[in-house]
Amino acid sequence: MDLVFWIPALVAIVATLLAVTNYNPVHGLLYLIVSLLAVALIFFRLGAPFAGILEVIVYAGAIVVLFVFVVMMLNLGDAVVEQEKRWLKPRVWAGPAVLCGVLIVELWRVVWPAGATHPLSDAVIDAPHVGVALFGPYLLAVELASMMLLAALVAAFHLGRHD
Amino acid sequence: MIVPFEQVLFVSGVLFVLGLMGILIRRNILFVLMSIEVMMNSAALAFVAAGNRWGQPDGQIMFILILTLAASEASVGLALVLQIFRRFKTLDTDAASEMKG
């Protein structure tokens, strides 16, 4: 039992469950940050420190903060919490929850069969390895990603205008 | 002793299914976008674990590409959320079904 992996994994699962079932958007976003930080710890455990740092800086530090800014701009009050309580009835979530539970059990049976375990290595793949591969064979993917970011920037600027 | 590959994949699958459940049960667009972020994050976890399994940096490169995808999706999605809130004064996904498609 690898506790350094399983403690953040349990924290991530519980925090994600609380994030998607919370009534208050800000509380949900804070639970989402906890979940992302736990996944960053898993990345460090898996020997991917560069991915872990990017998870903290970009995911928890930029994307979720963008969500927080939008919630702040929308100025949602207690009325939204009341509305969420009215929307989130057991009649609504029971069916999807049962189906998702079935999916989780099946994933467990398929992915984790007894006796067929492949151990991971303790080797660290750090930033220089990633950078050399990123700007070598994956250069075209980097260019395409930059074009996608430019398109997203233009789209967000266009959609966010006041008129 | 480090954890087996299958257990990391299982955790990634659980996170993905939780995000899927969030999309299915929520009507608030903000929570739907958050659930999409959770799902992309779980896919990134699977990629990083696979990169460790074969000792290659490709998994982390896919993680970086997923990160750029998540950033673009969040910015465009949140701009749409602002427009929908400005136009319909609500975050209900059913309010924006005017196309009758």
Interface residues (C-beta under 8 A of the other chain):
Chain A: D2 F5 W6 A9 A12 I13 T16 L17 A19 V20 T21 P25 G28 L29 L32 S35 L36 V39 I42 F43 R45 L46 G47 A48 F50 A51 L54 E55 V58 Y59 A62 I63 V64 L66 F67 V70 V71 M73 L74 L76 V80 E84 W87 L88 V92 W93 P96 A97 L99 C100 L103 I104 L107 W108 V111 W112 P113 A116 T117 H118 P119 L120 S121 D122 A123 I125 H129 V130 V132 A133 L134 Y138 A141 A145 M148 L149 A151 A152 L153 A155 A156 L159 G160
Chain B: M1 I2 V3 P4 F5 E6 Q7 V8 L9 F10 V11 G13 V14 L15 V17 L18 G19 L20 M21 G22 L24 I25 R26 R27 N28 L30 F31 L33 M34 S35 E37 V38 N41 A44 L45 V48 A49 G51 N52 R53 G55 Q56 P57 D58 G59 Q60 I61 F63 I64 L65 L67 T68 L69 A70 A71 S72 E73 A74 S75 V76 L78 A79 L80 V81 L82 Q83 F85 L91
